[in-house]
Amino acid sequence: MKSRCLELIFLAFLIFSTEKIFAQSTHDILVSGGLDLIKSDNIKLFEKAQIGLEGNYFIQRHFSAGLGVEIWTKQKSSFVLGARWYADDHLFFRLRGLIGINDASAGIGWSKALNEKWRFEGIGDFYFNQSDFALRAGVGYVIR
């Protein structure tokens, strides 16, 4: 319980530690990675892990196309094709196809600029074939 409280305090610190917003621009590349903190099919803590790595190319300021990989400790890893639509500089929606486990996911995310290059991201995804829900946290780096 105490460690969970410390995690939440650290998360709040990251979220509110910067005042400036540096939005993505057309032709920027966002390289990011994240770890699932909670997933609905996890019965036992630390029984399995899921990590996602992806790159997103901003075709327009509010729309990106992405490639990536999902790595699981308990099942086959997947190649990922996806897209993000940013409603504003923080809120985004994403759709992804996972080739390898033959699934698709839809999610909503929130991004916070830590400085001009680094982003903190929190994402909630629903996996259609598995009927699972996951919450993920990660960081991204913008290449201009």
N, C-alpha and C positions, 0 to 999 in steps of 0.2 A: 504494500500500500504506500509506504514511504517513497519507494523508488518511482512509483507511478506519479506521485505528486511532484517529485523533482523533474521527471520527464515533461510534465505539463508546464511547469514553470520555465524550463529551458525552451520549450516550444513557443511559449508566449514571448519570451525574450527575443527569439529569432524573428518572430512576426512583427514586433513593434520596435525593433532596433534601428530602423532606418526611416527617414522621413521622405526622401526623394524617391520618385518613381521613374524608372528607366524602362520604357516600353520597347518591345521588339520593333524592328523596321523591316520593310520588304527586303528580301535576300539575306537576312540574318539566318544563322544556324544555331539552334538550341540543342546542346548535347546534355542529356540528363540521365540520371539513374535513381532508382528508388527501391525501397524494401517494403513489403507488405507488413504492416503492423498488426492488422487483424484480418482474418479471412473466415468466412462462415463455415467452411469445412474443417477448420482446425479444432480438434477436440482437446488436444493436450498442448500446453505451452512449450514452444521450441521443438515440437515433434517434427516439423518441416518448415522450410523457408521458401520464399519466392522473391526473386530479384528481377527487376526490369531495367534494361539499358536501351536508350533510344536516341535518335537524332531527328530533329524536325527542321525542315527548310521552310522559311516563311515566303510563300508565294505572294501573299499580300500581307499587310500589317496585321490583320485579324484572322488569317487562315494559314495553316501550315500542313504540309504532308510529311509523314514520318516513316522511318524504318527502325527496326529494333529487334531485340531478342528478350524472351522471358525464360528465366532459368529456374527450374524447380529442383528441389532435393529429392522428391518422392515420385516424380513422373517425368515424362519426356519433355524436353525443352522445345520452345517454339520460336519460329521466325515471325515477326510482327510487321504488318502494314497498317498504317492508320492515318488519321487526320485530326486536327484540332481546329476549333473555331473559338476565337476569343471574343466574348461579349463585351469586355472592357480589358483594361490592363491587368486585372487580377483574375477574373472568372473565365474559365474555358470549359468547353464540352469536347469530348473526344469519342471517336469510334475506331475500333481496331479489329482486324482479323488476325487470328493466331493460327499460323500454318504449322502443323506438327501435332497439335491436339485437336485440330479442326473445331475451333470455337470462335466466337466473336464476343467483344465486350463493348459496352457503352459506359461512359463515365462523365463525371463532373469534377472539375479541379479548381484549385485556387493557387495562384502564384504570387509571391511577394519578392520584390527586388531587395537583395541584401546590399548590393552596390551596382555599379554600372554593368558588370559582367555576370555576377552570381545571382541565382534565384533559389528560393525555397519553394517547394511544391507539396501540396497535399491533394490527394486524388481518391475518389471513391469510384469503384468499377463494379458493374454487374456483368457476369459471364453467362451468356445465354444457354449454351448446351449443358453446362455444369450446374446452372441455377445457383451460383455462388456469388457472394458479395465480398469485396475486399476494400480495405482502407490502406492507402500507401502514402509514405512520406519520402521525400528525396530532395536532391539538389540538381540544379541545372547551370550550365555555363553558356553564355551567349558569345558566338563568334561573329563579329561584324565584318 
